Amino acid sequence: SLKFGLCTPELLLVGGSIWWWFKRKFVGMVFGLKLGLKKSQVHPPREDKQEGSQSTKGALTVNEFVARTKRCREKGLEPTKPELIAYARYLGIDPIADGDLMWIADEALNAPLPSEWTEHHDSADRVFYYNVQTHASSWAHPLEQLHRDTYKKIVLFRSGDLSKEDQLKKLEDMQKKCEQAEHEAHKELQLWTEHTDEQGQKFYYNSDQQRSVWTDPRPARCHTLYLQMKA
Protein backbone atom coordinates (compact mmCIF):
# COMPACT_ATOMS: atom_id res chain seq x y z
CA SER A 1 0.00 0.00 0.00
CA LEU A 2 1.11 3.52 -0.65
CA LYS A 3 2.19 5.87 2.07
CA PHE A 4 -0.07 8.87 2.21
CA GLY A 5 0.84 11.79 4.45
CA LEU A 6 0.07 15.41 3.87
CA CYS A 7 0.66 18.40 6.10
CA THR A 8 -1.94 21.13 6.07
CA PRO A 9 -0.44 23.60 3.59
CA GLU A 10 -0.14 27.29 4.11
CA LEU A 11 0.52 29.84 1.42
CA LEU A 12 3.18 32.22 2.61
CA LEU A 13 3.75 35.53 0.93
CA VAL A 14 7.23 36.92 1.43
CA GLY A 15 7.89 40.33 -0.04
CA GLY A 16 5.11 39.76 -2.59
CA SER A 17 6.60 36.45 -3.71
CA ILE A 18 5.37 32.90 -3.23
CA TRP A 19 7.88 31.17 -0.99
CA TRP A 20 8.34 27.52 -1.74
CA TRP A 21 6.99 26.40 1.61
CA PHE A 22 6.58 22.76 0.62
CA LYS A 23 10.31 22.11 0.36
CA ARG A 24 11.02 21.36 4.00
CA LYS A 25 7.58 20.06 4.93
CA PHE A 26 7.46 17.33 2.31
CA VAL A 27 11.08 16.10 2.05
CA GLY A 28 11.09 12.33 2.29
CA MET A 29 7.34 11.94 1.80
CA VAL A 30 5.73 9.91 -0.93
CA PHE A 31 3.23 11.86 -2.98
CA GLY A 32 0.75 9.43 -4.46
CA LEU A 33 -2.92 8.85 -4.78
CA LYS A 34 -4.43 6.35 -2.37
CA LEU A 35 -6.48 4.46 -4.90
CA GLY A 36 -7.04 1.04 -3.40
CA LEU A 37 -5.74 -0.50 -6.62
CA LYS A 38 -4.94 -4.18 -6.67
CA LYS A 39 -1.29 -4.96 -7.25
CA SER A 40 -2.18 -6.69 -10.49
CA GLN A 41 -3.57 -3.42 -11.86
CA VAL A 42 -0.27 -1.55 -11.65
CA HIS A 43 2.75 -2.94 -13.45
CA PRO A 44 6.27 -1.53 -13.80
CA PRO A 45 7.35 -0.34 -17.26
CA ARG A 46 9.18 -2.54 -19.72
CA GLU A 47 12.89 -2.78 -18.97
CA ASP A 48 13.93 -1.03 -22.18
CA LYS A 49 11.83 2.09 -21.62
CA GLN A 50 14.14 3.95 -19.28
CA GLU A 51 17.88 4.43 -19.37
CA GLY A 52 19.40 3.23 -16.11
CA SER A 53 16.45 1.03 -15.11
CA GLN A 54 18.45 -2.16 -15.66
CA SER A 55 21.08 -3.06 -13.12
CA THR A 56 24.60 -4.22 -13.82
CA LYS A 57 26.25 -6.47 -11.27
CA GLY A 58 27.34 -4.50 -8.22
CA ALA A 59 25.85 -1.20 -9.42
CA LEU A 60 22.67 0.57 -8.40
CA THR A 61 20.17 1.53 -11.06
CA VAL A 62 18.81 5.08 -11.01
CA ASN A 63 15.47 3.80 -9.75
CA GLU A 64 17.10 1.75 -7.00
CA PHE A 65 19.10 4.82 -5.98
CA VAL A 66 15.99 7.01 -5.85
CA ALA A 67 14.13 4.44 -3.75
CA ARG A 68 17.06 4.04 -1.36
CA THR A 69 17.54 7.81 -1.05
CA LYS A 70 13.91 8.24 -0.03
CA ARG A 71 14.26 5.60 2.67
CA CYS A 72 17.52 7.10 3.94
CA ARG A 73 16.11 10.61 4.09
CA GLU A 74 13.28 9.36 6.26
CA LYS A 75 16.04 8.44 8.72
CA GLY A 76 17.79 11.79 8.30
CA LEU A 77 20.54 10.45 6.02
CA GLU A 78 21.60 12.10 2.77
CA PRO A 79 23.13 10.53 -0.37
CA THR A 80 26.91 10.63 -0.59
CA LYS A 81 28.61 13.16 -2.82
CA PRO A 82 29.71 10.50 -5.40
CA GLU A 83 26.12 9.20 -5.54
CA LEU A 84 24.72 12.69 -6.09
CA ILE A 85 27.33 13.36 -8.78
CA ALA A 86 26.38 10.13 -10.56
CA TYR A 87 22.71 11.08 -10.42
CA ALA A 88 23.53 14.57 -11.74
CA ARG A 89 25.34 13.04 -14.71
CA TYR A 90 22.28 10.89 -15.38
CA LEU A 91 20.23 14.11 -15.58
CA GLY A 92 22.73 15.55 -18.07
CA ILE A 93 24.39 17.89 -15.57
CA ASP A 94 28.15 18.43 -15.78
CA PRO A 95 29.23 18.44 -12.11
CA ILE A 96 32.71 19.69 -13.00
CA ALA A 97 31.89 22.62 -15.28
CA ASP A 98 28.63 23.49 -13.53
CA GLY A 99 29.20 22.54 -9.92
CA ASP A 100 27.06 25.46 -8.78
CA LEU A 101 24.07 23.86 -10.52
CA MET A 102 24.16 20.65 -8.51
CA TRP A 103 21.14 21.99 -6.65
CA ILE A 104 19.07 20.89 -9.66
CA ALA A 105 19.94 17.25 -8.98
CA ASP A 106 18.96 17.65 -5.34
CA GLU A 107 15.66 19.26 -6.31
CA ALA A 108 14.97 16.41 -8.74
CA LEU A 109 15.37 13.91 -5.90
CA ASN A 110 12.90 15.92 -3.78
CA ALA A 111 10.38 16.57 -6.54
CA PRO A 112 6.73 15.93 -5.59
CA LEU A 113 4.35 14.10 -7.88
CA PRO A 114 1.56 15.76 -9.86
CA SER A 115 -1.89 14.70 -8.65
CA GLU A 116 -2.49 12.21 -11.49
CA TRP A 117 0.66 10.19 -10.70
CA THR A 118 1.33 7.57 -8.04
CA GLU A 119 4.60 6.07 -6.82
CA HIS A 120 5.24 2.32 -6.58
CA HIS A 121 8.09 -0.18 -6.22
CA ASP A 122 8.69 -3.32 -8.24
CA SER A 123 9.88 -6.68 -6.89
CA ALA A 124 13.49 -5.43 -7.01
CA ASP A 125 12.53 -2.34 -4.95
CA ARG A 126 13.01 -0.01 -7.92
CA VAL A 127 10.74 3.01 -7.86
CA PHE A 128 8.42 3.62 -10.80
CA TYR A 129 5.47 5.88 -11.48
CA TYR A 130 1.92 5.18 -12.61
CA ASN A 131 -0.47 7.62 -14.29
CA VAL A 132 -4.01 6.97 -13.07
CA GLN A 133 -5.50 8.79 -16.06
CA THR A 134 -3.57 7.16 -18.90
CA HIS A 135 -2.83 3.88 -17.04
CA ALA A 136 0.78 4.12 -18.22
CA SER A 137 3.84 3.33 -16.11
CA SER A 138 7.18 5.12 -16.31
CA TRP A 139 10.61 4.63 -14.80
CA ALA A 140 11.19 8.39 -15.04
CA HIS A 141 9.68 10.80 -12.54
CA PRO A 142 7.06 12.89 -14.39
CA LEU A 143 8.96 16.09 -13.52
CA GLU A 144 12.39 14.71 -14.44
CA GLN A 145 12.45 16.39 -17.85
CA LEU A 146 11.60 19.72 -16.21
CA HIS A 147 14.86 19.54 -14.24
CA ARG A 148 16.83 18.56 -17.33
CA ASP A 149 15.35 21.54 -19.20
CA THR A 150 16.10 23.91 -16.30
CA TYR A 151 19.77 22.96 -16.45
CA LYS A 152 19.91 23.35 -20.23
CA LYS A 153 18.23 26.74 -20.03
CA ILE A 154 20.76 28.09 -17.52
CA VAL A 155 23.76 26.69 -19.41
CA LEU A 156 22.47 28.08 -22.71
CA PHE A 157 22.11 31.54 -21.21
CA ARG A 158 25.61 31.41 -19.74
CA SER A 159 27.22 30.29 -22.97
CA GLY A 160 25.32 32.71 -25.20
CA ASP A 161 27.18 35.30 -27.26
CA LEU A 162 24.97 38.16 -26.13
CA SER A 163 26.26 41.60 -25.34
CA LYS A 164 25.80 42.93 -21.80
CA GLU A 165 22.98 45.11 -23.07
CA ASP A 166 21.21 42.15 -24.67
CA GLN A 167 21.78 40.05 -21.56
CA LEU A 168 20.14 42.71 -19.39
CA LYS A 169 17.20 42.91 -21.78
CA LYS A 170 16.81 39.15 -21.74
CA LEU A 171 16.95 39.12 -17.95
CA GLU A 172 14.23 41.76 -17.81
CA ASP A 173 12.05 39.68 -20.13
CA MET A 174 12.65 36.58 -18.01
CA GLN A 175 11.78 38.52 -14.87
CA LYS A 176 8.48 39.63 -16.40
CA LYS A 177 7.67 36.04 -17.35
CA CYS A 178 8.44 34.91 -13.81
CA GLU A 179 6.20 37.60 -12.36
CA GLN A 180 3.40 36.53 -14.69
CA ALA A 181 3.96 32.86 -13.82
CA GLU A 182 3.91 33.73 -10.12
CA HIS A 183 0.64 35.60 -10.51
CA GLU A 184 -0.94 32.68 -12.39
CA ALA A 185 0.34 30.14 -9.86
CA HIS A 186 -0.99 32.20 -6.96
CA LYS A 187 -4.38 32.37 -8.63
CA GLU A 188 -4.38 28.64 -9.35
CA LEU A 189 -3.30 27.69 -5.83
CA GLN A 190 -6.11 29.70 -4.30
CA LEU A 191 -8.67 27.63 -6.22
CA TRP A 192 -7.70 24.45 -4.36
CA THR A 193 -9.15 23.80 -0.92
CA GLU A 194 -8.51 20.94 1.47
CA HIS A 195 -11.37 18.81 2.81
CA THR A 196 -11.88 15.58 4.74
CA ASP A 197 -14.33 12.83 3.80
CA GLU A 198 -16.41 10.63 6.13
CA GLN A 199 -13.52 8.18 6.60
CA GLY A 200 -11.13 10.96 7.64
CA GLN A 201 -9.32 10.91 4.29
CA LYS A 202 -8.12 14.28 3.05
CA PHE A 203 -8.96 15.33 -0.48
CA TYR A 204 -8.60 18.50 -2.53
CA TYR A 205 -11.27 20.33 -4.47
CA ASN A 206 -10.91 22.85 -7.29
CA SER A 207 -13.86 25.23 -7.29
CA ASP A 208 -13.15 26.47 -10.82
CA GLN A 209 -12.78 23.04 -12.45
CA GLN A 210 -15.28 21.44 -10.05
CA ARG A 211 -13.16 18.34 -9.54
CA SER A 212 -11.62 16.57 -6.58
CA VAL A 213 -8.33 14.69 -6.22
CA TRP A 214 -6.79 12.71 -3.37
CA THR A 215 -3.27 14.04 -3.87
CA ASP A 216 -2.56 17.67 -3.10
CA PRO A 217 -1.68 19.22 -6.51
CA ARG A 218 -0.09 22.31 -4.99
CA PRO A 219 3.40 20.98 -4.13
CA ALA A 220 4.11 20.06 -7.78
CA ARG A 221 2.75 23.41 -8.96
CA CYS A 222 4.97 25.27 -6.50
CA HIS A 223 7.95 23.11 -7.44
CA THR A 224 7.50 24.00 -11.11
CA LEU A 225 7.29 27.71 -10.27
CA TYR A 226 10.34 27.46 -8.04
CA LEU A 227 12.47 25.99 -10.84
CA GLN A 228 11.27 28.65 -13.26
CA MET A 229 12.20 31.45 -10.87
CA LYS A 230 15.60 29.91 -10.06
CA ALA A 231 16.42 29.58 -13.74
N, C-alpha and C positions, 0 to 999 in steps of 0.2 A: 504494500500500500504506500501511497505517496505521503510524504510529510507535508503538512499544511499548517503554516504558522504565519500570521500577519499581525503586525503591530498597527494600532490605530494611527493612521497617517495625519500629519499636520502640515499645512502649507505655510512655509515661513517666507516672509518677504524681507530681504536684507538689502537696504539701499535701493529699493525698487526692482531688485533682481530676484528670480526664483533660486533659492539655495537648494542644492541637491541633497535634501534632508534624508533621502532613503539610503545613502551610501553606508553610513555606520549602522543604521537600524537593521538592515537586511543582509549584511555580510554573513555568509555561511548558511543562509536559509535557502530552501528549495522552493522556487516559485512554480507551482503547477496546479492544474485544476483537479479537484477531488471528484472524480467522475464515477467511481464505483465500477470501472471497466474490468472485465475479466482479463486475466493475463493473456489468454489466447487471442484477445482482440487487438493487442498492441504488440507489434513485432519490431525488432531492431532492423535497420536498413541492411541492404545487401553489402557484403564486405568490400565490394569494389566501388562503392559510391562516395567514399570519403578518404582522402589522403590521410595516412597516419592512423586509420582505424584498425589495421592489421598489425599484429605484434611480431617482432623478430625476437629470437631467443635472448633473454636477458635484458630486453629493452621495453620500457613502458610505451604504450600507444598514447596518442594525444587524449583519447577518451578515458583511458585508465588514469592518466595524470590528472585530468579535470576532476574525475570522481574522487581520487585520493586527496586532492587539494581541498575539496569541499569537506571531506571527513576531518582532515587535519585542522582546518580553520575552525571547525566546531569545537576543537580542543585547544584553540588558541595558538596553533602552530602554522607557520608560513612556509611556502615552498622555498627550496634553497635557491641561491643565485644561479647556479648552473641550470637548474630545472626551469627557472623563469626565462633565462636566456634562450634555452631550447624552444620553449613555447613561443617566445617572441619571434624567433626565426620561422617557426611554423606559420605565424601570422604574416610573414613577409617583412618583418621589422629587422633592420640592421642594428644590432646592439652595440657595434663598435662605432660606426659613423654617427648613429643617432641615439646614443645612450640616454640623452635627456628625454627621449620619447618612449622609454620603457614603461612609463605609466599607462600607455595604451594596452600593453599586455596584461597589466594588473587589472585594469578596468574590464577587459574582456573576460577574465576569470571571475569577476564579481557581477557580471551582467545579469540582470533579472530577465525573466521570460515574459514575452507578450502574452496577453490573456488567452489566446487561442492555442498556446503550446503547453505541453506537459513534459516533465522530465522523468526518465526511467533508466534502469540499468539492465544490461543483458546478463546472461549466465556467467560471463567472464568479468562482471562488475564494471563494464565499460558504460559510460553515460551516453544516452542518445535521447532524441527529442521527437515528440509525436504531436502532429497538428490535428486537433479534434475536429476541425472543419473540413480539411482535405483528406484526412485519414492517412497522411503520408508520414513516414519516419525519416529522420535525418541524423547523421553523426555530427553535423555541424550545428552549433548553437545558432538560432535564428538571427541573432544580432552580430554574429561573427564578422560577416562581410562589412558591416558598418564600421567596425574597428579597423579592418584592413583599409577601407576607403579613407578613414580619418588620417591614418598614417600617410597614405599616398598624397592626400591633399596638402598636408603640412610640408612634406618633402618637396612636392612640386613647387610650392610657393617659395621655399628657401632657395631652390636651385634655379628659379626663373631669372631671365635676363632683363628684368624690369629696372627702370631708373628709380631713384629714390622717390621722385614725384609720383610715378606710376604706382609704386608700392604703397605709398600713403593713400592714393586714391582707391586702390584695391582694398586696403584695410578699412577705409571708410565705408565702402560698399558692403564688405563682409559684416561690419558692425551693424549696419542698418538691417541686413538680413537676420542677424542674430536677435536684434531688438524685435523684429516682426515675428520671428519664430518664438521668442519668449512670450510675446503677447498672445499668440495663438495657443501656445501650450497652457498658459495661465487660464485662458478661456475654456479650453478643453478639460483641464483638470477640475475646474469648478462644476462641470456638468455631472461628474461622478460622485455619488454618495454611498456611504457604507451602511449596510443594514444587516439584520440577523434574522434567520428564518426560525420556524417553530422548534427545530432540532438544535438551535444554538449555533448553526453554521453561518459564518459571515458571507455575504455576497455584495456585489457592487452594481449599482443601477445608474444608467445614463438617461437623464430626463429628456434630452434632445432626441436621442436615437430610440428611446423607449425599449431598451434591452438590458438584460441582467447577465452578469458573468460571475463565476466563483472566484476567479483570480483577479486581484487588484491590478488594473491596467496602468495605474499611475507610475509605478516604479520604472517600467520600461520606457514610458513617455518622457519621464524626467531624465533617464539615462541618455536617451537620444539627444535631448536638448543640451545636456551637459557636454557631450562629445562635440556637438556643433559649436558651442561657445568656446570650448578649449581649443578647437582647431582654428 
